[in-house]
């Protein structure tokens, strides 16, 4: 019953027009990332995502020397498979991909999962502003597996991602972003480099990945943590028109539920990157959703109420799980 409830909620989500969604998501990422670069005493760009100071940008440790990355510019416009055969890239990936046992259909090293979805890709390598490199592939032989590698040639920051549609009952589809340069255990998307967020938005638009879904990050320790949607899709610059309220708030609602599902999943599985158990949390989750929906069934802003309650509940789950890890 629990798994069915989650699957039912997934199936009831109406697709949002791709161009509209990309505009809303990119705008939200720009605003939330800009807010994160301000002094920590300023309020959050998203009124519902957090009640405290804006989190600082994530720190990337042990950046790769620009000289080690320079060869990637030779592959601009070439099929991804060409660069993936280069032994110099193999050496770089040892600095990027955490040592982690990951579950992509079955348990395997994260490096193998990444190679499986990228190897043989004919998608042209993109280099933006002569600085940001995106290597992507849709080669996963099952579960719609896709992935990417991203490099900043100036700062030496490197990240990767694996996306697929689990069918074992866990929250789906799922995107796991990884980097050995990360040491955080708690992150929101606004804490990632803005250029990465922009290129991720473009990758989603061109790959056919879902705009909003459970997201995780895998840092140097090889464990998997929730990567929060801390963007406010209804936010907009003061000199720009407001986005369509129904569309942007629906994205907020989907993001809040995706984060809640991911938080339950990780709390249940102690942040293991090869987690599969999910059904045990279903009854508790379904009970809370019923309580939330009843609580928000009155008033003019029912969807906004759902977003606020869900985000608060997710923060509580993550806080309790974090306190449990420290005890």
Order of alpha helices (4+ residues) and beta strands (2+ residues): alpha-alpha-alpha-alpha-alpha-beta-beta-alpha-beta-beta-beta-beta-beta-beta-alpha-beta-beta-alpha-alpha-alpha
